[in-house]
Amino acid sequence: MPENGITDIKVQLESLKKDIEQVNGINLRIDTAIDKLTDVSASIKSMLAVHEEKLDQSEKIDEVIFTKIRERADEIERVNRELTDHINLTEKRLMNELKSLRNDIGDRVGTLEKHKWLILGGFIAIGWILSKNLMPLIHMMNGS
């Protein structure tokens, strides 16, 4: 039986060798998988860093854009106020000019009406004087 025991040990030893080879193969595959996962992890970290940088740049660009928009809005508001003030000032100046022209035209029309009545009154007076003295004058002219 001793030979039978050695044979059993040899069979078990061979079985153990095969198991060890399989474990070594599995270990190699696990090592390869770990290396690939490490590479993938490094790639993901790199991609995340790139995306984070792009997000930071986008946020900076957005802030610049919003700042410019606020500046333009303030500038538009300022220009609008200036234009409104200028329009109001121009309107007041035009209204004053119109009032001045109306007063000037009113004064001129008043003066013209006064002269018209003076001239009309003068003609009436001359007509009355002539009507009273016209006949004697005509007789004087005819009689001479």
Secondary structure, DSSP 8 states (H G I E B T S, - for coil): -HHHHHHHHHHHHHHHHHHHHHHHHHHHHHHHHHHHHHHHHHHHHHHHHHHHHHHHHHHHHHHHHHHHHHHHHHHHHHHHHHHHHHHHHHHHHHHHHHHHHHHHHHHHHHHHHHHHHHHHHHHHHHHHHHHHHHHHHHHHHHH-
